[in-house]
Amino acid sequence: MIETVLQFLGDTAPIVGAVLAVAGAFFTLVGTIGVLRFPDFYTRLHGASVTDTAGASLLIIGMALMAPHWLVATKLAAIWLFLFLTSPTATHAIANAAYVAGLQPRTGPGARSSEDGEAT
């Protein structure tokens, strides 16, 4: 019984890994579109950081499921932990530096109508 369950998990892991990798690529693509479409620095930074963290997590989990050996999966887990801890921290540091430098977020109903990069 246990051997059958382990065999089933071994057979479906590459398929689930491929689905997760495609989902991670989709999240990363959505983040890229967000960087191009959002109106100001802070919303672009937020969109990129959230979707890149989710996209990278899904990609790494998918690759770990498709890994041929447990050592590869362990290395991918270490990479995931590093990205999961440093990406939000770096995003916060960049946003804080921009705010301290005087970059104000766009607010109000006319925030998207300005073409010159300054809030209206």
N, C-alpha and C positions, 0 to 999 in steps of 0.2 A: 504494500500500500504506500509506504513512504517512498519507495523507489519510484513508483508511478508518479507521485506528486513532484518529486525532484526532477524526473525526466520531463514532465510537463513544463515546469518552471524553466528548465534549461532550453527547451524548445521555443518558448514564447519570449524569453528575455531579449533576443535580438530584434524581434518585431516591436516590442514595447520600447526598446531603446531607440529604434529608428523613428517611431512616432514622436517620442520625446525630443529627439534631435531636430526633427522638422518643426515641432512646436517652438523650440528654442530659437530656431532660425526665423520663424515668423515673428516672435516677440522682438527680436533684434531688428528686423526690418521695420516693424511698427515704430520702434524707438528712433530709427533713422528718419522716418517720415515725420515724426514729431519734432525732431531737431530742425527740420526744414520748414515746417508749417507753423509752429508756435510763434507768438508775437514778440516775446522778449527773452532776455537771457535766462531769467529764473525759471520760467516755464519750460524752456528748452532743456535746461540743466536737469530739471525734475523728470521730464519725460525720458530723457536719455538714461538717467541713472536707474530709474525704476525698471524700465524695460530691458536695459542691458543686464541688470542683476538677475531678473527673472529669466531672460533669454540665456545667459551664460549658465545659470543653474540647471535649466532644462537640458541644454546641450551637454553639459558635463555628466549629468545623471544618465542621459541617453548613451553617451559614449562609455560610461562605466558599465552599463548593462550589456553593451556589445563587446566589452573588453575580453580578450582571449585568456587573460590570466588575472588572478587576484592582485598581483603586484601592480599591474597597470591601473586597476580600479582604485587601489590605495593611493597611488600617485595622483589620480584624477580627484580623489576626495581631498587631498592636501591642496591641490590647486583651487578647488571649489571653496574650501575654507578661507584661503588667502583672498580670493576675489570677494567672497561674501563679507569679509571683515573690512577690507580696504576700499572697496568701491563706494559704499555710503559715506565712509569717513573722508575720502578724497572729495566727494561731491559737496559735503558740508564745508570743508575747508575752502573750496573754490567759491561757493556761495557767500561764505563769510568774508573772504577777501574782497569780493566784488562789492558787497554792502559797505564794508569799511572804506573802500576806495570811492564811495559815493554813487555807485550805480543804483538807481532807484527802480523798483518794479513799476510796470505800467499798471494803472488802476483806472477804473471808471468806464463808462460806456464807449468812449472814443479811443480806447487803448489800441484797437486794431486798425484804426483809420489813418494813423500817422505813418508816413512813408519815410521820414527822415531819421527814424530811430529814437526820437524823443517822445515822451508821453505828452498827450494833449490835455 
